Amino acid sequence: MKPLKEYNIQFVGLKLGKHHFDYQIDKKFFEHFEYDDFNDVNINVDLLFEKKTTFLELHFKASGTINLNCDTTNEPYDQAIDGQLNLVVKFGEAFNDENEEILIIPHGEYELNVAQYIYEMIILAIPIKRIHPGIADGTLQSEILKKLEELSPKDIKEKQKSEEIDPRWNTLKKLLTDK
């Protein structure tokens, strides 16, 4: 897997201070990572790159929408995405990315590819359970949703009210409450 060239930042030629980079993320970006759970992607990533004398600070902010399928009904919907990631890049003897907030790159490096960090930030900003907003407010009309409601078990309290309880059990219930 070759790194995406447009996400390379050549920091050697940059002056000390803050620099801004903007990236428009679409479905092709995720195809590079062989991730195809999305129907459509429209995310804007703003990167504040701060070069200091001995290290680099990167502050990623992502906002936009991802069109994905609901886990319950499999209906497509737009999920709003807001994500942030802070990364400190230090220089050392060898490459080390074991810490999620600190990246160590060799002294001779002159550029940094940020595609992997953008990918991870967006993936982690997606909720684990993907629920269509129409399910919560009751506006979604779907055959799958109707079938789920039809097959859902009745409430336990409703079952207890509908069934007549044998009076002998009431005396046994008193034993549980008396201590």
C-alpha positions, 0 to 999 in steps of 0.5 A, a space after each residue: 500500500 503506497 502512501 497518498 502523496 497529497 497527504 505528505 507534509 515536507 516540514 524541512 522547508 517550512 518556517 518555525 510557527 503555525 501552518 494550516 492545511 485543508 483536506 477534503 476527504 471523499 470515498 476514494 480516500 477510504 478505498 485506498 485503505 480498503 474500507 468500504 462501509 460507507 456509501 458516501 463521504 464528505 468530510 473537511 479536515 483542518 490541520 494546524 501544523 506547528 513547527 517548533 525547534 525540536 518537535 512538531 505539533 499537529 492538531 487535526 479537526 474533522 467535520 462533515 457527513 458520512 452516509 452509512 447504513 443503519 444497523 437496525 433497518 439497513 436504511 442509508 442515512 447521513 451521520 454527522 462527524 466531528 473529530 479531533 486528534 492531537 499528535 506530537 512528532 519528535 525526532 529520535 533514533 528509529 521510527 516509533 508509533 507505539 504511543 497514540 499521541 506521540 510519534 517518533 521519527 528518525 532524525 534524517 526524515 524531511 516529510 510526514 504523511 498524515 493520511 493514516 492519522 486522518 483515517 484513524 480520527 474519522 473512523 474513531 469519530 463514528 458511533 459504534 451503533 449506527 442508528 437512523 435518526 428516524 427510528 428515535 423520533 418515529 418518522 422512519 417508515 420501513 418494512 424491516 422496522 414494522 417486522 421487528 416491532 411485530 416480532 418483539 417480545 411483549 413486556 414482562 409486566 403486561 404478561 404478568 397482568 394478563 396471567 392470573 397468579 395462583 394465590 399459593 405463590 403470594 404466600 411464598 413471596 412473603 418469605 422473600 420479603 420477610 428477613 
